[in-house]
Structures are given as structure tokens and as C-alpha cells.
Amino acid sequence: MTVIDWGVMSMPEWAVCYLEYGDAGDLSEEDLRLADEWRDGLDRQAKNGYGEGAYVALGYEDSERYFSGHPAFGLPCDCIDCRITVFTVR
């Protein structure tokens, strides 16, 4: 197994429960679409770059929430740091 660190991104705080646990809560259809498209894009990039055995893991840093004008996706909002790691199985 190979581990590739893709770095840290500003993750919209509202998306964490959905992306991590599948809990949509009271998210709008637009919010769900944005989160799904972002996650699907990460998975596609990993598979295109490292093969079909690649998968992406999201890890939430021990940081305080903060406002970001440029989150990973969506409109400006409160965010937390999210480390994106790709694992490859060959």
C-alpha cells in the first residue's frame, strides 16, 4: 500500500457529517449535489492518477472552525481543516 498526502483543504463545516457518515440532516439538495460532486471528483482524480485500487480518505485536523471565503466547494462559510490522503492498493 502506498500513502499519498494531497494536503489540507478548507472543508465547509456543514458538509462534514454528510461526507463522513452519510447524514444529510437538513442540507438542501444543492448542498448535497455540491458535496457529492466534490467527493466524486476526488475519487476520479485518485483513480485516474493511481489506478483503480486508489481510494481517498478525509481526515479532519484538530483545529478550530474558521470563516473561509474560499472553501473546497460551495459559498464562503465556516470551515475546518480537512487532510486529503490517497491510499493505493496494488
C-alpha positions in Angstrom: 0.0 0.0 0.0 1.2 3.5 -0.8 0.0 6.6 1.1 0.0 9.9 -0.7 -0.7 13.2 1.2 -2.7 15.5 -1.0 -2.6 18.3 1.6 -5.1 20.2 3.6 -8.2 22.0 2.3 -10.9 24.2 3.9 -13.8 21.9 4.3 -17.3 23.5 4.7 -18.3 22.6 8.3 -21.8 21.9 7.1 -20.6 19.0 4.9 -18.6 17.0 7.4 -21.4 14.8 8.8 -22.7 14.1 5.3 -19.3 13.3 3.8 -18.1 11.3 6.8 -21.3 9.5 7.9 -23.8 10.0 5.1 -26.1 12.0 7.4 -27.7 14.6 5.2 -29.5 16.2 8.2 -31.2 19.4 6.9 -28.9 20.0 4.0 -30.5 21.3 0.8 -30.4 19.4 -2.5 -27.9 21.9 -3.8 -25.6 21.4 -0.8 -25.8 17.6 -1.3 -25.1 18.0 -5.0 -22.0 20.2 -4.3 -20.6 17.8 -1.7 -21.2 14.7 -3.9 -19.6 16.4 -7.0 -16.6 17.4 -5.0 -16.1 13.9 -3.5 -16.7 12.2 -6.8 -14.1 14.5 -8.4 -11.5 13.5 -5.8 -12.2 9.8 -6.3 -12.0 10.2 -10.1 -8.6 12.1 -9.8 -7.2 9.4 -7.5 -8.2 6.5 -9.8 -7.0 8.4 -12.9 -3.7 9.1 -11.3 -3.0 6.0 -9.3 -5.2 3.2 -10.8 -8.5 1.5 -9.8 -7.1 0.4 -6.5 -6.8 4.0 -5.2 -9.2 5.5 -2.7 -9.4 8.8 -0.9 -9.7 9.3 2.9 -10.7 12.5 4.5 -9.2 13.4 7.9 -10.3 16.3 10.0 -7.5 18.2 11.6 -7.6 19.3 15.3 -8.4 22.9 14.5 -11.0 25.4 15.4 -13.6 26.3 12.9 -12.9 29.5 10.9 -14.5 31.5 8.2 -13.2 31.0 4.7 -14.0 33.0 1.6 -12.7 30.1 -0.5 -13.8 26.7 0.9 -13.1 23.5 -1.1 -16.6 23.9 -2.6 -19.7 26.0 -2.1 -20.1 29.5 -0.9 -18.0 31.2 1.7 -18.8 29.7 5.1 -17.4 28.4 8.4 -14.8 25.7 7.7 -12.5 23.2 9.4 -9.2 21.8 8.0 -9.5 18.5 6.2 -6.4 16.5 5.2 -6.9 14.5 2.0 -5.0 11.3 1.7 -4.9 8.8 -1.2 -4.2 5.2 -0.5 -3.3 2.9 -3.3 -3.5 -0.9 -3.3 -1.6 -2.7 -5.9 
